[in-house]
Amino acid sequence: MDARGKAPQDVVAIFHAAFHPTQGNVIHWSLKASEDVDLSHVEYSCLPSGLHLLESDVVYFTKDDHQGVCVFHRQQTAEEGHRGYRLSSLGILLAKSVRPRPWLHVPALKTLFYTIFTSLGDWGVLIPAETDWEPARVFFEERKVRQPDLGGAGDWRGWGAELERDGATLDTDPTIHLPHLLRILGPSSLTLYKHVLGRRRILIYTLPPVEAACILCQVAADICYQWQNGDADAPIDHDTQPAPRLKGKSIEGVKVLGMITLNDLSKLDEESKSGRGWIACTTDAIFLERPSYYDLLIDLRTSTPNTRPTFYVTKPYEQSGSKMPSYRLSVARFTWSDVKLWSEIDRLLRVDAGEHSDDCCDPSSSTGNPRTSSSSWTDIWRVYEDVCVMCAGLWMGTWRGGPSYPHGSSNWGSIRLEGDDALSLRPTKTYVRTLGMGIEGRTVDASTSSSRSLRGIAKNSGMSVLTWASSRGDSQPTGLSTGSARQLKSSATVTHLEGDDSGRTRQVITTLALLQTFHTNTSIILVRLAELVRQRRAQGRTVEDGNPVDVIILTPKDVVSFELGPFSGLDARFIEWLGDEYGGGSRVIVRRGWRDLVGLVFGLG
């Protein structure tokens, strides 16, 4: 059920796919709300390679413009040709809308699946008869599309309303797993963030089970959803005159494809031409040998309780004797310019660090293998990350530590950056913290009570400030953007969170704080890009595809104004990606010649 206690009526098809020993993947049974719904080849997405090793799993996928989800189950059988098991999936397709939510149907879909096949197991029957699908018909009639507006099932009302759900429904929402996935990905998650905001092609390679990878696809898109497909036109500060805005080429967010297979190669080509960007996951290892199909690859095979997933970016290179462009994979790490944003995110994650559990997003938890604890020194990559973050802080002159520091020895060993705790653009008035909210940069201990932990989260993010500021009667919390406040200022949401000390409430507040942190950082970057585009427009012209295009040249000094690294190739490409999307038809080029870099170091030019 949704937040109103009703089943969402947005389903356009329900079907059952299974593996046949001689025919391969087939669809045994289906119902459709309209004959216009095409189910051809959807069985390949529902039965990806490798799932035969599991008892059950959940797979998210897309078919044309419809998002879908299916429940997979492996049933034992002694029938000849099946090699001891029968593989089947019961899935649904949702109508196209602003924000489809297939995860809302997962609990009921699981119940439906086991209701049908448990009764079949008692009789030793593998293929259900027509009468056995009666529960599925009832399910479909309850949830199929009846109104053009889907009864509000696909509307977007802001993150506050999105996470204002009961426990069972909230647990299936991918967005609530954002804190868990950031802990798993570490600082490299900001490399993912840049590719999502730049509308690149992102592929996640995983081994079964695939539910965690499918969740990661949706959460990655949610990081920039509010800007790309949400309330991006709202003012982002307290000024009466809104900051300059740029309109993107795409009016929708990065497309979440979910699970893909080799059968979807033509789909990837088509989606890549749109320029909208996409995020997908796969279990087919052959994609590792075809880097031309994507821009960023996240290899989850290296993800364990003690190691991070590996990130790869695709780079073109010249191959002798070949006229076609060739690509290779290159390992990607986070850049030093990510330290400031990651420090803000890391503080939010540490407030209730002792309360969280990553088991829901850990693939090993679905296989029955317990997580083993070991010394943090066994994770060489995490130690490397800590050293890099510390070195970057020292280089930037922003590392707090040591008894000689004016704030005392309580900050010894902590890595923090100077600046406003809430990533607000331009504070309009002085803001004084009270006791319990952190004085002179002193953070709240993670081991304190729940109420102080919530205040600690509120201190670190403008979005969560709304929760406690509303209880004090403040009309607009300092440091919170006007657009975000309007989107989240729901009395129901505030009432739902007030007075609740449960771990789920803390997780919701942390998720809202993280989403606001990403959104505010995006706003800062794009506001600066708008200023440069307006100042540097028509510096030159070039011809692309027979059409003249204005060229905007940026220098390493301009890159620094974005609070990005002038020596980082990824940061330079990131600005060029944003220029392609928000440049109004202009082409943004970042000069990175040796003259430009030397001039930056010595203050020349």
N, C-alpha and C positions, 0 to 999 in steps of 0.2 A: 504494500500500500504506500501511497505517497504521503506528503505532510498533512493532507486533509483527510486521510483515512480511507481514500478511495483508490481503486486500481487504476493506474494510468491507461487511458484509452488511446494508444498510439501504435498498436501492433498492426502491421499490414500483411504478415504471413507467419505461419508456423509450419515446421517441417521436421522430418526425421531422416537423418543420413546415417548410412552404415557402410562397412567395408564388406564387399562380397569377394569370395576367394577367386572367382573367375572374371567378374565384371569390374572389379575395383570399387572405388567409392561411388555409391549410388544413393538416390533419394527414394525412400520406400513409400512415404506418405507425406502429404502437404495440404494445407488450406491457405487460400489467399483472399484478401479483402477485395482485390480487383485483378482482372486478367492482365493488367498492365505491369504487374509485378513479375519480374523475371528471376527465376531461381536457378537458372542454368549455371553449373560449375560452382555453386555455393558449397557443395559437399566437400570440395578440396580445402576450403578455409576451415571447415568444421572438423576435419580429420587430418591435421598436419602430421608430418612425419615425426616419429618418435613417441607419440602418445600411447602406442601399444605397450609401453613399459609401465604405464600408470594404471591405477584402478579408476581414478576419476580426475576431472579437471574442468576448468571454465575457460572458454575461448571467446574473445571479442574480435569482431571482424567487420568489414563493410562489403556491401554488394551494390554497385552503382552508387546511388545517392542515399542508400539506406544503411544505417548502422544496425548491427545485430549482435547477438550473444547466443551461445549454445552451451549446454551441459554435456560433457563427455563421460562415458562409463564403459568399462571393460567387463564383459560378462563371460563367465566360464561356460564352456560347452565341450561336449565330446563328439560333436558332429564332424564328420569327415571333411577335410579341406580347410577347416578354420584354425588349425594348429592350437587348439585348446581354448581359444578366446574368440569372442565376437565383439567388435568395436562399433559403437554407435554414439550418435549425438542428437539431442533434441534441441532445436534452435528456433529463434524468432527473428524477424526483421521489423524495424521501426520506421515509421513515416519520417520523411525529411522535415526538420524543424530547426529553430535557432540553436537549441541545445538538446539533442536527443540524450536520453538517460537509460540505456539498456540495463544498467546495473540495478535499477529499481525492480526489474522482473526476475532477477536471479534467484532470490529465496523461493518464490512461488514456482519458478521453472524447475528447480531442484526437487521440490516436493512433488510436482506433477510427474517428473521423470521416474522417480522411485515408486510412485503409486502405480504407474503402468507396468513397469518391468519387474517389480516385486511379485505382482500377481502372476506374471508370465513365468517367472522362475519357479514358482510352485508347481507349474504344470510341465516344466521342461520345454516350453515353447520359445523359439528364438525370434520369429517374425510375428508381430501382433496381427490379429485379424481386424477386420473393419470395425467390429463392435468394441474392440479393446481400446480404440482411440477416442471413446466417448469423453473421458476426462479432459483430453486435449481440446476437444471441440468446445466444451464448457469454458475452459481457460481462454480460448480464442474469442468466444462470444463476449466474455467479460471485458476483454482488453483491446478488441479490434477498433480501428478508427471509425468514428461516427460523425465527427464534426470537422470542418476544414481547419479550425484553429486547435484541434486535438484536445479541446476542453482545457487549454492552458498547460498541457503536459510538456510541451516543448518550449515554453517561454523562459526568458532569462530575467530574473529579478534581483540579481546581485548576489554576492557571496554570503551575505548574512542569511538571506532566505534559502540559499542553496544548502547550507549546512544546518538549517533549522529543521531537523528531522528526528524521529524517534531512534532508539538504539539500534534496532535490527536494520532499518533502512540506512541509517548513517554508516553502519559498518561496511555496507556494500559500496558506498560512494568512494570512487578513487581519490578524490581531492583530499579526503581526510588523511590519506597516507603520505601526503607531502612531507611532513617532518621525518617520517621513517626513511623515505627514499633519499632525502638530503643527507641523512646520517650515513646511508650506505654509499652514496656516490661521492661524498666529501666535496672539497673545493672544485673538483672537476665538473660538478653539476653546473657551475657557471659557464663552462664551455658549452654544455647543452643549452643553457639559457640563451646564449648569444646566437646559437644556430636556430633556435625557435623564433626569436625576435627577428632574425634576419631571413626568416622563411626559407630555410634550407631543407634538404631532403635527409631525413634521419632514419637510420635502420638500427634496430636492436636485435642482436643475435643471442639466442638463448637455447638452453637444453630444456626438455620437459621437466617439470610442469611449466605451462606458459601463462598462467593467470597473472603472476607477478609482472612479467614483461608487458602484458596487455595493460595492466594498471599503470605502469611507468609511461606508456604511450599517452594515456589520457592526462596524467598528472603533468607531464612535460608541456602539453598544450595549454593546460590551465595556468601555468606560470605567467603567460602573456595574454591570457584570454580576455581579461578585463580591458586591455588596451586594444587588442586586435578585433575583438568581437563583442565588446561590452560597452561600458560607459566612458569611452575615450574622449568624447567631446565635452565632458564636464570640466569646469575650471579646476586647476590643480593647486591653487593657492588662495590666499585671502584677498588678493588685489581685485579691485572692481573691474580692471581691464584684464581680460584673460591673456595668458602668454601665447605667443605665436604657435599655431598648430600646423601640422602637415597632414595631408590626406594620403593614405596609402592606396596602392593600386587595387588591392583586394579588400573586399568589404566583409569577408568572413575570416575566422581564425585559421591557423594551421590545421590542415585536415588530418584527422586521426584515422588511419587505415586499419589499425589493429593487426591481426595475424594475416600474413601473406605467404604464398607458396610460389613455386616456379610457374604455376598456371597464371600468375598475376603480372608477368613481365610487361605485357601490353598495357595493363592498368598503370604501372609505374611510369611508363613513357608518357601516357596521357596526362597523369597528374603532374609530372615534372614540367610539362609545357605550360600549365596554367600559371605558374609562378607563385602559387599560393603557399607552396611548401607542404610537406607531409611527414608523418611519423608512423612507422610500422615496425613490427617485430616478425621474426621468422625462426624456424628451426632447421632450415635448409642450409647446410654448410657451403653449398655451391655459390651462394651470394658473397662469400668471402673472397672468391676469385673474380667477382664482377664489380669492382669498385666504381665503375662508371655510372651505376644506377643510383648512387647516393653520395652525400657530401660528408656525413658523419656516421661512424659505426661504433656502437657500444657493445662490447663483447662481455656478456654476463657470465660466461663460463669461468672467468677468473674471480668472480665474486664469491667469497667465503666469509665466515665470521671474522676473518683476520686480514682479508685483502680486498682491494677495490676492483670494480670492473675496469676494463681497459678501454680507452677511447682512441679511435683512429680517425684521422681526416684523410680525404682523398686528395692527391696532388697529381697534376698532369705531368707527363714527361715525354720526351721524344724517343721513339723507338726506331732504330735504323731499319730501313726497308719497308716502313709502313706509313701510309698517308693518313690513316685513322688516328685520332687522338688516343693515347694510352694513359692509364691512371694506375697509381700505386697507393698503398695504405701507409700512412705515417703516424706513429704514436703521438697523441696530443695530450698535453697536460694543461693545467690551469696556468694563467699568467700572473705576474706580480701585481698587475693592476686590479686583479680580482680580490686582493687581500682586504681592501676596505669593505666591500660588499659582503665578502664571506665572514669577516669579523662580526658584522651586524647579524648575519644569519646564525652564526655559531653561538652568539650570546643568547639568541632566542631559543635555540635547541638545548642549551645547557641549563636553562632555568629549571626545568623539570626533568633533567637528564636521568634521574633515578627512577622516574615513574613510567618511562616508555618501554615498549617491547617491539623489537623489529621482526618478530616471528611471522607476523602477517605478511610481510613483504619479503621474507627470506625463502627462496625456493627449496632449501633443504628441509624446511618445516613441513612441506607438503609430501615429502617422500618418506617421512617417518624417521629420518636420520636426526638424532638430537644434535643441537649445537654444542660444540665443545669449547670451553673457555681456555684461554691460554694467555701467556704474557703478551702485553702490548708490544714488547720488543720483537716479537716474531713477525710483526707486520712491518716489513721494511718500507713499503710504500707509504704507510701512514706516518712512520717516523720521518721519511723524506718530506712529506707534506708539512709536518710541524716545523722542520728545520727551514724549509722554504718560506713559510709564513713568518717565522721569527726573523729571518734574514731580510725579508721585504720590509718588515716593520722597522728594523734597525736602519735600513737604507733610507727609508722615508722619514726617519727621525721621530717615529711615533710609538716606540715601544715603551710601555710603562713598566717599571720594575725597580727593585732595589730599595733599601731603607732610606737612601738619600733623596728619593723622589718626594716632592712636596706633599703628596697625598699619603705618604706613609708606607709601611711595609705590607699593608694588606693587599697591595696590587703586585707584589713581587711574584714573578713567574707568569703573570697574565699578559696576553698580547691584545692590546686594544688600540684603536685609532682615535685621534682627536676628531672633534666635530659633534654635531647634534646627534643625540642617540636615535631620535626618530628622523628618518631621512627626509625631512621636510625641505622644501625648496628655499623659501625665504620666510623665516619666522618674523612675525609682525609685532610681537611684544615679548617682554621678558617673561620667562617661565621659571618659577622657583619650585624645586621638588620639596616635598615634605618627607618626614621621617617614614621609613618603610619603602619609599620609592627610589632610594639610592641617593646619597648626598655626596657631592663632589666626585662623582664618578664611581662611588662605592656601590657595587651590585648586591642584590639580595642573594643570600646563600641558598643554594638549591635544596638544602636539607630543612629549610624553615617550613612553616605551616602552609597550607594550601592558599589561604587568603593572601599571604605575603608573596607567594609564588605568582599568583595572578597579577598582583601589583607589579612584580618584577617584569612580567611579560608586557604589561601596559607601558612601563617605562621604556621598553625597548622598541615599541612600534606604535605609530600613530593610529593604526587601525584598531588595536585592542584598547587604546586609551578610551575609545567611545564607551566601552562597557562600564568602566568605573566612573567616567566623567558624567555619564547620564544620571547615575545615582546621586551625584553631587549637584545636579541641576545646571551644569555648564551647557550653554547653547552650542558651542563649537570648541572642542578640545584643541589646545595649542599644538601645532605640529601636524595636525590631521588635515589632509586635503579636503577641500569643499566637496569635490565630486565623490570621493570615497565616503565622506560622512553622509552625504545624501543617499548613497547606495546602501550603506550599512545601517543607517539610523532607523531601524525597525524596532518599535517598542516590544513586539513579540519576541524578537531575537534577544534583546537586552533582558527582558523578563525571564526568558528561558535560561539564560546564562547566569543571572544574578542568583546568589544563594545556593548554587550547586557546586560542590567541591569534588565532584567525581572526576576520575581520570579522563573520561570522555570529554567533559567540558573543558578541561585544561588543553586537551588535544585540539579541540575546535578553536579555542582562542589562539593557540600557537599557530595553527594553520592560517587563521585570518591575519595574524601579524606577519607571517612569512609572505603571504600573497600581497599584502600592502607594501612590504619592503621591496619586492620585485616590481610592483606597479610604479612605485615612486621613483625607483632607479630608472625604469624605462622612461618615465616622464621627463626626468632630468636630461637624459641622453637625447631624446627627441626634441625637447625644447632648444637645446644647444644646436642640434642639427638644423632646426628651423631658422635660427639666427644666422648661421653660416650660409645656408642656401640663399637667404635673402640678401646677404652682404656680397657673396661671391658669384652671383648668377651671371651667366653670359661672359665668363672669362675666356672662353674659346668655344669652338664648335668642331664636331666630328660627324662623320656619316656612318650610320649603322643600319643595315638592311635597306639602304637606299634613301633613308630619311635623315635630315640634319638633326643633331642632338647637341644641346648645350652641355659644356663640360665645366665642372666645378673642381678646381684644384685645391686640395688641402695639404698642409705641411705637417711635419711632426709636431710643431708647436700647437697646431689646431687639435691634433690627437690628444695632447696633454690637457687641453681645455675640456675634453670629455671625461677626464680622470681615467684615461686609458694609457697603456704603455706605448710610447713612440717607437720602441725597438721591437715590439711584438708584431709579427706578421699576421697573427690571428686577429688582433685588435684592429689593424689596418683594414683587413678584409671585412671585418664586422661593420666598420663605418661605411665601406663601399656597398655592402649588402643593404644597409639602411638607406643609403642614397638611392639605390635602385628602386626601393619600395616607396620611399617618402620624398624623393627628390622632384616630384612633379614633372617627370619626363626627362630630367637632367641626369647626367652621368657624373657621379662623384669619384674622383681618383685621388688616392693618398700617395703623395710622393715620398719615397723611402730610399732615395739615392744616398751615396756616401756624403755628398756635399750637404744634403739636407740634415742628415743625422749629426755630422760634425758641427754644422752651424747651430743645431739645437744645444749640443753639449757646451759649446763655447759662447753661446749667446749671440751668434752672428745671423744676420739676415732676418 
